[in-house]
Amino acid sequence: MPETWLTVRAAAAYLSITPSGLYKMQRRDPQFPRPSRLGRCPRYALSELDAYLRSKQPKPLTPDPELDREAAEIILKHRRPKIVSE
């Protein structure tokens, strides 16, 4: 399948940022995809932008039974008593 190339404006819209925000990300984050030049115009590979976004998603936490037990004890310890109205 051929690669899809996005202009700066299209890449910024895809990432929900402004074109100047795209340039800032490119300067500040060494892992941000670099554009390729097609003629004079910079173009971003859609697959590279997708891979970048996937790499920036937070990893799911693995459950820790000991931590869950401690959290449950704290919750039970600080629970307010129910007020029963007559």
Biopython code that builds the backbone (N, CA, C, O; Angstrom):
import numpy as np
from Bio.PDB.StructureBuilder import StructureBuilder

atoms = [
    (1, "MET", "N", (0.846, -1.174, 0.000)),
    (1, "MET", "CA", (0.000, 0.000, 0.000)),
    (1, "MET", "C", (0.895, 1.242, 0.000)),
    (1, "MET", "O", (1.838, 1.321, 0.787)),
    (2, "PRO", "N", (0.613, 2.197, -0.863)),
    (2, "PRO", "CA", (1.460, 3.385, -0.916)),
    (2, "PRO", "C", (1.285, 4.254, 0.329)),
    (2, "PRO", "O", (0.217, 4.301, 0.938)),
    (3, "GLU", "N", (2.367, 4.936, 0.682)),
    (3, "GLU", "CA", (2.369, 5.820, 1.854)),
    (3, "GLU", "C", (1.502, 7.044, 1.599)),
    (3, "GLU", "O", (1.466, 7.571, 0.487)),
    (4, "THR", "N", (0.807, 7.488, 2.634)),
    (4, "THR", "CA", (0.025, 8.718, 2.561)),
    (4, "THR", "C", (0.869, 9.839, 3.139)),
    (4, "THR", "O", (1.372, 9.727, 4.257)),
    (5, "TRP", "N", (1.029, 10.919, 2.384)),
    (5, "TRP", "CA", (1.838, 12.054, 2.808)),
    (5, "TRP", "C", (0.933, 13.242, 3.086)),
    (5, "TRP", "O", (0.024, 13.538, 2.311)),
    (6, "LEU", "N", (1.192, 13.928, 4.212)),
    (6, "LEU", "CA", (0.386, 15.076, 4.617)),
    (6, "LEU", "C", (1.210, 16.356, 4.580)),
    (6, "LEU", "O", (2.395, 16.359, 4.913)),
    (7, "THR", "N", (0.564, 17.437, 4.169)),
    (7, "THR", "CA", (1.205, 18.743, 4.239)),
    (7, "THR", "C", (1.330, 19.145, 5.702)),
    (7, "THR", "O", (0.791, 18.480, 6.587)),
    (8, "VAL", "N", (2.039, 20.230, 5.947)),
    (8, "VAL", "CA", (2.188, 20.722, 7.323)),
    (8, "VAL", "C", (0.811, 21.036, 7.898)),
    (8, "VAL", "O", (0.509, 20.660, 9.031)),
    (9, "ARG", "N", (-0.014, 21.716, 7.128)),
    (9, "ARG", "CA", (-1.342, 22.085, 7.612)),
    (9, "ARG", "C", (-2.196, 20.839, 7.878)),
    (9, "ARG", "O", (-2.890, 20.768, 8.893)),
    (10, "ALA", "N", (-2.147, 19.868, 6.979)),
    (10, "ALA", "CA", (-2.938, 18.642, 7.149)),
    (10, "ALA", "C", (-2.421, 17.820, 8.332)),
    (10, "ALA", "O", (-3.215, 17.250, 9.080)),
    (11, "ALA", "N", (-1.096, 17.754, 8.507)),
    (11, "ALA", "CA", (-0.513, 17.013, 9.626)),
    (11, "ALA", "C", (-0.893, 17.677, 10.948)),
    (11, "ALA", "O", (-1.208, 16.994, 11.923)),
    (12, "ALA", "N", (-0.862, 18.999, 10.979)),
    (12, "ALA", "CA", (-1.248, 19.720, 12.189)),
    (12, "ALA", "C", (-2.720, 19.461, 12.506)),
    (12, "ALA", "O", (-3.071, 19.229, 13.663)),
    (13, "ALA", "N", (-3.573, 19.499, 11.498)),
    (13, "ALA", "CA", (-4.997, 19.232, 11.717)),
    (13, "ALA", "C", (-5.198, 17.797, 12.200)),
    (13, "ALA", "O", (-6.036, 17.554, 13.068)),
    (14, "TYR", "N", (-4.452, 16.856, 11.659)),
    (14, "TYR", "CA", (-4.549, 15.455, 12.063)),
    (14, "TYR", "C", (-4.193, 15.288, 13.540)),
    (14, "TYR", "O", (-4.783, 14.464, 14.239)),
    (15, "LEU", "N", (-3.218, 16.082, 14.012)),
    (15, "LEU", "CA", (-2.787, 16.015, 15.406)),
    (15, "LEU", "C", (-3.577, 16.957, 16.307)),
    (15, "LEU", "O", (-3.330, 17.019, 17.511)),
    (16, "SER", "N", (-4.522, 17.685, 15.730)),
    (16, "SER", "CA", (-5.354, 18.662, 16.455)),
    (16, "SER", "C", (-4.523, 19.770, 17.092)),
    (16, "SER", "O", (-4.773, 20.182, 18.224)),
    (17, "ILE", "N", (-3.536, 20.240, 16.347)),
    (17, "ILE", "CA", (-2.714, 21.368, 16.787)),
    (17, "ILE", "C", (-2.587, 22.339, 15.620)),
    (17, "ILE", "O", (-3.049, 22.061, 14.513)),
    (18, "THR", "N", (-1.957, 23.475, 15.880)),
    (18, "THR", "CA", (-1.729, 24.454, 14.817)),
    (18, "THR", "C", (-0.429, 24.113, 14.093)),
    (18, "THR", "O", (0.385, 23.358, 14.623)),
    (19, "PRO", "N", (-0.219, 24.657, 12.888)),
    (19, "PRO", "CA", (1.063, 24.429, 12.211)),
    (19, "PRO", "C", (2.259, 24.900, 13.045)),
    (19, "PRO", "O", (3.304, 24.249, 13.040)),
    (20, "SER", "N", (2.120, 26.030, 13.766)),
    (20, "SER", "CA", (3.242, 26.475, 14.599)),
    (20, "SER", "C", (3.470, 25.496, 15.756)),
    (20, "SER", "O", (4.609, 25.291, 16.177)),
    (21, "GLY", "N", (2.397, 24.895, 16.267)),
    (21, "GLY", "CA", (2.529, 23.865, 17.299)),
    (21, "GLY", "C", (3.259, 22.645, 16.772)),
    (21, "GLY", "O", (4.031, 22.013, 17.494)),
    (22, "LEU", "N", (3.014, 22.314, 15.512)),
    (22, "LEU", "CA", (3.708, 21.187, 14.878)),
    (22, "LEU", "C", (5.204, 21.462, 14.821)),
    (22, "LEU", "O", (6.009, 20.582, 15.130)),
    (23, "TYR", "N", (5.583, 22.677, 14.429)),
    (23, "TYR", "CA", (7.005, 23.026, 14.370)),
    (23, "TYR", "C", (7.635, 23.015, 15.766)),
    (23, "TYR", "O", (8.786, 22.609, 15.923)),
    (24, "LYS", "N", (6.887, 23.458, 16.775)),
    (24, "LYS", "CA", (7.405, 23.431, 18.146)),
    (24, "LYS", "C", (7.645, 21.995, 18.606)),
    (24, "LYS", "O", (8.671, 21.694, 19.215)),
    (25, "MET", "N", (6.692, 21.113, 18.309)),
    (25, "MET", "CA", (6.862, 19.705, 18.694)),
    (25, "MET", "C", (8.086, 19.122, 18.007)),
    (25, "MET", "O", (8.849, 18.362, 18.605)),
    (26, "GLN", "N", (8.260, 19.484, 16.757)),
    (26, "GLN", "CA", (9.398, 18.963, 15.983)),
    (26, "GLN", "C", (10.721, 19.427, 16.606)),
    (26, "GLN", "O", (11.685, 18.662, 16.650)),
    (27, "ARG", "N", (10.770, 20.671, 17.086)),
    (27, "ARG", "CA", (11.996, 21.192, 17.702)),
    (27, "ARG", "C", (12.234, 20.602, 19.084)),
    (27, "ARG", "O", (13.375, 20.308, 19.439)),
    (28, "ARG", "N", (11.174, 20.426, 19.869)),
    (28, "ARG", "CA", (11.326, 20.039, 21.279)),
    (28, "ARG", "C", (11.404, 18.537, 21.519)),
    (28, "ARG", "O", (12.036, 18.096, 22.478)),
    (29, "ASP", "N", (10.776, 17.758, 20.668)),
    (29, "ASP", "CA", (10.713, 16.310, 20.893)),
    (29, "ASP", "C", (11.557, 15.587, 19.849)),
    (29, "ASP", "O", (11.183, 15.544, 18.677)),
    (30, "PRO", "N", (12.688, 15.019, 20.259)),
    (30, "PRO", "CA", (13.546, 14.338, 19.285)),
    (30, "PRO", "C", (12.890, 13.104, 18.653)),
    (30, "PRO", "O", (13.359, 12.622, 17.622)),
    (31, "GLN", "N", (11.820, 12.590, 19.253)),
    (31, "GLN", "CA", (11.156, 11.415, 18.687)),
    (31, "GLN", "C", (10.048, 11.785, 17.702)),
    (31, "GLN", "O", (9.478, 10.913, 17.046)),
    (32, "PHE", "N", (9.749, 13.067, 17.603)),
    (32, "PHE", "CA", (8.701, 13.489, 16.679)),
    (32, "PHE", "C", (9.173, 13.234, 15.250)),
    (32, "PHE", "O", (10.324, 13.523, 14.922)),
    (33, "PRO", "N", (8.294, 12.695, 14.390)),
    (33, "PRO", "CA", (8.712, 12.375, 13.024)),
    (33, "PRO", "C", (9.194, 13.608, 12.257)),
    (33, "PRO", "O", (8.605, 14.685, 12.350)),
    (34, "ARG", "N", (10.247, 13.433, 11.518)),
    (34, "ARG", "CA", (10.781, 14.497, 10.675)),
    (34, "ARG", "C", (10.104, 14.434, 9.313)),
    (34, "ARG", "O", (9.812, 13.349, 8.811)),
    (35, "PRO", "N", (9.857, 15.583, 8.721)),
    (35, "PRO", "CA", (9.219, 15.562, 7.404)),
    (35, "PRO", "C", (10.210, 15.162, 6.317)),
    (35, "PRO", "O", (11.421, 15.337, 6.453)),
    (36, "SER", "N", (9.665, 14.628, 5.251)),
    (36, "SER", "CA", (10.451, 14.365, 4.045)),
    (36, "SER", "C", (10.120, 15.468, 3.059)),
    (36, "SER", "O", (9.035, 16.047, 3.099)),
    (37, "ARG", "N", (11.041, 15.748, 2.196)),
    (37, "ARG", "CA", (10.793, 16.783, 1.190)),
    (37, "ARG", "C", (10.349, 16.127, -0.103)),
    (37, "ARG", "O", (11.043, 15.276, -0.659)),
    (38, "LEU", "N", (9.199, 16.530, -0.562)),
    (38, "LEU", "CA", (8.722, 16.121, -1.878)),
    (38, "LEU", "C", (8.751, 17.396, -2.712)),
    (38, "LEU", "O", (7.818, 18.198, -2.682)),
    (39, "GLY", "N", (9.836, 17.567, -3.453)),
    (39, "GLY", "CA", (10.066, 18.840, -4.115)),
    (39, "GLY", "C", (10.545, 19.815, -3.053)),
    (39, "GLY", "O", (11.458, 19.497, -2.291)),
    (40, "ARG", "N", (9.950, 20.985, -2.991)),
    (40, "ARG", "CA", (10.321, 21.988, -1.981)),
    (40, "ARG", "C", (9.494, 21.858, -0.711)),
    (40, "ARG", "O", (9.852, 22.420, 0.325)),
    (41, "CYS", "N", (8.409, 21.131, -0.783)),
    (41, "CYS", "CA", (7.436, 21.113, 0.310)),
    (41, "CYS", "C", (7.683, 19.967, 1.287)),
    (41, "CYS", "O", (7.866, 18.821, 0.874)),
    (42, "PRO", "N", (7.688, 20.280, 2.588)),
    (42, "PRO", "CA", (7.813, 19.202, 3.575)),
    (42, "PRO", "C", (6.503, 18.421, 3.670)),
    (42, "PRO", "O", (5.418, 19.002, 3.638)),
    (43, "ARG", "N", (6.619, 17.104, 3.788)),
    (43, "ARG", "CA", (5.453, 16.244, 3.930)),
    (43, "ARG", "C", (5.716, 15.259, 5.059)),
    (43, "ARG", "O", (6.831, 14.767, 5.231)),
    (44, "TYR", "N", (4.663, 14.982, 5.826)),
    (44, "TYR", "CA", (4.752, 14.039, 6.938)),
    (44, "TYR", "C", (4.081, 12.737, 6.545)),
    (44, "TYR", "O", (2.981, 12.738, 5.993)),
    (45, "ALA", "N", (4.748, 11.624, 6.831)),
    (45, "ALA", "CA", (4.176, 10.303, 6.553)),
    (45, "ALA", "C", (3.110, 10.007, 7.606)),
    (45, "ALA", "O", (3.373, 10.078, 8.807)),
    (46, "LEU", "N", (1.923, 9.680, 7.148)),
    (46, "LEU", "CA", (0.815, 9.389, 8.061)),
    (46, "LEU", "C", (1.160, 8.225, 8.982)),
    (46, "LEU", "O", (0.825, 8.258, 10.166)),
    (47, "SER", "N", (1.819, 7.203, 8.461)),
    (47, "SER", "CA", (2.175, 6.037, 9.292)),
    (47, "SER", "C", (3.135, 6.433, 10.411)),
    (47, "SER", "O", (3.055, 5.884, 11.511)),
    (48, "GLU", "N", (4.049, 7.382, 10.148)),
    (48, "GLU", "CA", (4.983, 7.828, 11.186)),
    (48, "GLU", "C", (4.264, 8.647, 12.252)),
    (48, "GLU", "O", (4.586, 8.541, 13.436)),
    (49, "LEU", "N", (3.295, 9.462, 11.844)),
    (49, "LEU", "CA", (2.515, 10.222, 12.822)),
    (49, "LEU", "C", (1.694, 9.283, 13.700)),
    (49, "LEU", "O", (1.596, 9.485, 14.910)),
    (50, "ASP", "N", (1.107, 8.259, 13.090)),
    (50, "ASP", "CA", (0.340, 7.270, 13.866)),
    (50, "ASP", "C", (1.235, 6.543, 14.865)),
    (50, "ASP", "O", (0.852, 6.350, 16.019)),
    (51, "ALA", "N", (2.427, 6.141, 14.424)),
    (51, "ALA", "CA", (3.361, 5.440, 15.314)),
    (51, "ALA", "C", (3.781, 6.357, 16.465)),
    (51, "ALA", "O", (3.911, 5.898, 17.600)),
    (52, "TYR", "N", (3.991, 7.628, 16.190)),
    (52, "TYR", "CA", (4.350, 8.591, 17.231)),
    (52, "TYR", "C", (3.221, 8.708, 18.253)),
    (52, "TYR", "O", (3.470, 8.678, 19.458)),
    (53, "LEU", "N", (1.992, 8.842, 17.781)),
    (53, "LEU", "CA", (0.855, 8.961, 18.689)),
    (53, "LEU", "C", (0.705, 7.719, 19.549)),
    (53, "LEU", "O", (0.429, 7.823, 20.744)),
    (54, "ARG", "N", (0.883, 6.534, 18.951)),
    (54, "ARG", "CA", (0.800, 5.294, 19.731)),
    (54, "ARG", "C", (1.894, 5.234, 20.796)),
    (54, "ARG", "O", (1.659, 4.732, 21.895)),
    (55, "SER", "N", (3.076, 5.737, 20.482)),
    (55, "SER", "CA", (4.182, 5.683, 21.445)),
    (55, "SER", "C", (3.964, 6.635, 22.607)),
    (55, "SER", "O", (4.546, 6.443, 23.675)),
    (56, "LYS", "N", (3.141, 7.657, 22.426)),
    (56, "LYS", "CA", (2.898, 8.652, 23.474)),
    (56, "LYS", "C", (1.691, 8.321, 24.342)),
    (56, "LYS", "O", (1.448, 9.010, 25.333)),
    (57, "GLN", "N", (0.934, 7.291, 23.998)),
    (57, "GLN", "CA", (-0.222, 6.918, 24.808)),
    (57, "GLN", "C", (0.265, 6.298, 26.111)),
    (57, "GLN", "O", (1.226, 5.528, 26.111)),
    (58, "PRO", "N", (-0.393, 6.628, 27.227)),
    (58, "PRO", "CA", (0.034, 6.041, 28.499)),
    (58, "PRO", "C", (-0.165, 4.529, 28.501)),
    (58, "PRO", "O", (-1.134, 4.004, 27.953)),
    (59, "LYS", "N", (0.766, 3.867, 29.122)),
    (59, "LYS", "CA", (0.682, 2.407, 29.230)),
    (59, "LYS", "C", (-0.319, 2.046, 30.324)),
    (59, "LYS", "O", (-0.372, 2.722, 31.351)),
    (60, "PRO", "N", (-1.118, 0.990, 30.125)),
    (60, "PRO", "CA", (-2.062, 0.592, 31.172)),
    (60, "PRO", "C", (-1.312, 0.083, 32.405)),
    (60, "PRO", "O", (-0.275, -0.571, 32.298)),
    (61, "LEU", "N", (-1.851, 0.392, 33.544)),
    (61, "LEU", "CA", (-1.237, -0.060, 34.793)),
    (61, "LEU", "C", (-1.544, -1.529, 35.026)),
    (61, "LEU", "O", (-2.644, -2.004, 34.741)),
    (62, "THR", "N", (-0.564, -2.229, 35.542)),
    (62, "THR", "CA", (-0.808, -3.628, 35.898)),
    (62, "THR", "C", (-1.348, -3.653, 37.319)),
    (62, "THR", "O", (-0.846, -2.932, 38.181)),
    (63, "PRO", "N", (-2.350, -4.459, 37.576)),
    (63, "PRO", "CA", (-2.937, -4.495, 38.911)),
    (63, "PRO", "C", (-1.935, -5.008, 39.945)),
    (63, "PRO", "O", (-1.170, -5.936, 39.684)),
    (64, "ASP", "N", (-1.958, -4.392, 41.103)),
    (64, "ASP", "CA", (-1.098, -4.801, 42.207)),
    (64, "ASP", "C", (-2.002, -5.166, 43.385)),
    (64, "ASP", "O", (-2.555, -4.276, 44.031)),
    (65, "PRO", "N", (-2.163, -6.461, 43.674)),
    (65, "PRO", "CA", (-3.081, -6.875, 44.730)),
    (65, "PRO", "C", (-2.752, -6.259, 46.094)),
    (65, "PRO", "O", (-3.660, -5.921, 46.854)),
    (66, "GLU", "N", (-1.474, -6.112, 46.405)),
    (66, "GLU", "CA", (-1.082, -5.535, 47.694)),
    (66, "GLU", "C", (-1.531, -4.076, 47.779)),
    (66, "GLU", "O", (-2.044, -3.640, 48.810)),
    (67, "LEU", "N", (-1.341, -3.337, 46.713)),
    (67, "LEU", "CA", (-1.757, -1.940, 46.682)),
    (67, "LEU", "C", (-3.279, -1.834, 46.749)),
    (67, "LEU", "O", (-3.807, -0.949, 47.422)),
    (68, "ASP", "N", (-3.981, -2.719, 46.063)),
    (68, "ASP", "CA", (-5.443, -2.724, 46.119)),
    (68, "ASP", "C", (-5.943, -2.979, 47.536)),
    (68, "ASP", "O", (-6.905, -2.347, 47.973)),
    (69, "ARG", "N", (-5.304, -3.893, 48.259)),
    (69, "ARG", "CA", (-5.695, -4.204, 49.631)),
    (69, "ARG", "C", (-5.475, -2.988, 50.519)),
    (69, "ARG", "O", (-6.335, -2.644, 51.330)),
    (70, "GLU", "N", (-4.315, -2.329, 50.366)),
    (70, "GLU", "CA", (-4.018, -1.145, 51.171)),
    (70, "GLU", "C", (-5.017, -0.027, 50.871)),
    (70, "GLU", "O", (-5.476, 0.651, 51.790)),
    (71, "ALA", "N", (-5.350, 0.166, 49.629)),
    (71, "ALA", "CA", (-6.305, 1.213, 49.250)),
    (71, "ALA", "C", (-7.673, 0.921, 49.851)),
    (71, "ALA", "O", (-8.342, 1.831, 50.342)),
    (72, "ALA", "N", (-8.093, -0.337, 49.816)),
    (72, "ALA", "CA", (-9.393, -0.708, 50.389)),
    (72, "ALA", "C", (-9.407, -0.451, 51.893)),
    (72, "ALA", "O", (-10.412, 0.020, 52.425)),
    (73, "GLU", "N", (-8.306, -0.753, 52.589)),
    (73, "GLU", "CA", (-8.232, -0.502, 54.026)),
    (73, "GLU", "C", (-8.335, 0.987, 54.339)),
    (73, "GLU", "O", (-9.012, 1.379, 55.289)),
    (74, "ILE", "N", (-7.667, 1.812, 53.544)),
    (74, "ILE", "CA", (-7.715, 3.267, 53.763)),
    (74, "ILE", "C", (-9.121, 3.787, 53.532)),
    (74, "ILE", "O", (-9.613, 4.618, 54.296)),
    (75, "ILE", "N", (-9.764, 3.306, 52.489)),
    (75, "ILE", "CA", (-11.132, 3.747, 52.193)),
    (75, "ILE", "C", (-12.068, 3.365, 53.328)),
    (75, "ILE", "O", (-12.880, 4.177, 53.771)),
    (76, "LEU", "N", (-11.956, 2.135, 53.796)),
    (76, "LEU", "CA", (-12.830, 1.689, 54.881)),
    (76, "LEU", "C", (-12.540, 2.439, 56.181)),
    (76, "LEU", "O", (-13.455, 2.721, 56.954)),
    (77, "LYS", "N", (-11.284, 2.758, 56.418)),
    (77, "LYS", "CA", (-10.897, 3.449, 57.641)),
    (77, "LYS", "C", (-11.459, 4.872, 57.678)),
    (77, "LYS", "O", (-11.843, 5.363, 58.739)),
    (78, "HIS", "N", (-11.505, 5.525, 56.527)),
    (78, "HIS", "CA", (-11.915, 6.932, 56.471)),
    (78, "HIS", "C", (-13.355, 7.120, 55.998)),
    (78, "HIS", "O", (-13.786, 8.247, 55.749)),
    (79, "ARG", "N", (-14.078, 6.050, 55.876)),
    (79, "ARG", "CA", (-15.465, 6.162, 55.434)),
    (79, "ARG", "C", (-16.299, 6.808, 56.526)),
    (79, "ARG", "O", (-16.182, 6.463, 57.702)),
    (80, "ARG", "N", (-17.129, 7.735, 56.131)),
    (80, "ARG", "CA", (-18.020, 8.384, 57.084)),
    (80, "ARG", "C", (-19.196, 7.453, 57.381)),
    (80, "ARG", "O", (-19.686, 6.748, 56.499)),
    (81, "PRO", "N", (-19.630, 7.465, 58.616)),
    (81, "PRO", "CA", (-20.784, 6.615, 58.949)),
    (81, "PRO", "C", (-22.027, 7.156, 58.284)),
    (81, "PRO", "O", (-22.185, 8.365, 58.116)),
    (82, "LYS", "N", (-22.906, 6.248, 57.907)),
    (82, "LYS", "CA", (-24.191, 6.651, 57.311)),
    (82, "LYS", "C", (-25.082, 7.264, 58.363)),
    (82, "LYS", "O", (-25.169, 6.774, 59.489)),
    (83, "ILE", "N", (-25.738, 8.336, 57.989)),
    (83, "ILE", "CA", (-26.702, 8.969, 58.897)),
    (83, "ILE", "C", (-28.065, 8.409, 58.572)),
    (83, "ILE", "O", (-28.552, 8.519, 57.447)),
    (84, "VAL", "N", (-28.659, 7.819, 59.554)),
    (84, "VAL", "CA", (-29.970, 7.213, 59.372)),
    (84, "VAL", "C", (-31.003, 8.172, 59.931)),
    (84, "VAL", "O", (-30.968, 8.503, 61.116)),
    (85, "SER", "N", (-31.904, 8.612, 59.105)),
    (85, "SER", "CA", (-32.937, 9.523, 59.585)),
    (85, "SER", "C", (-34.185, 8.715, 59.999)),
    (85, "SER", "O", (-34.529, 7.707, 59.380)),
    (86, "GLU", "N", (-34.817, 9.174, 61.019)),
    (86, "GLU", "CA", (-35.979, 8.465, 61.549)),
    (86, "GLU", "C", (-37.263, 8.980, 60.956)),
    (86, "GLU", "O", (-38.340, 8.490, 61.296)),
]
sb = StructureBuilder()
sb.init_structure("model")
sb.init_model(0)
sb.init_chain("A")
sb.init_seg("    ")
for serial, (resi, resn, name, xyz) in enumerate(atoms, 1):
    if name == "N":
        sb.init_residue(resn, " ", resi, " ")
    sb.init_atom(name, np.array(xyz, "f"), 0.0, 1.0, " ", f" {name:<3s}", serial, name[0])
structure = sb.get_structure()
